[in-house]
């Protein structure tokens, strides 16, 4: 891998990553949290905009009911067919919409806006709906992809822009379908899914609760909180020594801790956290960033995403109690460890999705709820 230099919002920091696709040393933690500079925004924006209309390679993830279901990704899902798989396409749109709001000059020529205008139409969304209503695919992208769709809708609804308003209107039927489906599914989930990948219950609940709070869907928010408490309130002694697994891009322990800070009030959360992860309160708490040894391997490169998602969780948890302020330095170290790899010339197995997780971590580091 060529050396890459990426400017971002750490004072005086330049990330210089070595060759041979392996990170060999961890830079010392710094107190400065990342900020969304123009340079970082440009880098992240280049990743999903490069693949929104890249149909292949593609991981469809569908269940076939008959030979008639054998169609191209674009024919099956004409809005979200690019960027390797459905959920990556969805959260790629989230990144684009979020960045275009803050830095309109990123799309000064209107090329990406034109792509979104062509993709997000009532007709195309109806085709997406048809796929989700197929009896063989009722659980498609449950619940990871659903939650990212909610986040996309959240961004479009908050953007005071005529095109974004039209896109949100077009997407709303699919959003409504999946909110209803999520609401029906949660009471049936007797036990939470504690995986370090897409199925993780806590991560999807967090994204969904952020959406519900932002758009004022109090019924959905109440359902999420009620079931989060049911699923997680009795948990205790979560042991980070068993993390990460080889393919993780989410931390089961930290994702749960991050979710519950949004569910409980401050006092109740501190009481719960001291039972669930008491080690976080120790001033010498340490957590090393995860190492990726092959950036062309679509599973192994998940660990870069783990560094970003851990950072996002740690920023959120640290903000709940002054006694947890030391977690910000650990979050910073995780972010810094992987950000030097984030560029368009890296392998597609990472570039089609990692920008979103870097952006989400920056948002949380900047104080986003």
Helices and strands as residue ranges (DSSP letters): E 5-7, E 14-16, H 38-51, G 67-69, H 73-76, H 86-102, G 104-107, H 111-119, H 122-132, H 144-158, H 162-186, H 201-215, H 218-232, G 240-242, H 252-263, H 266-276, G 278-281, H 302-318, G 322-324, H 327-339, H 348-351, H 354-365
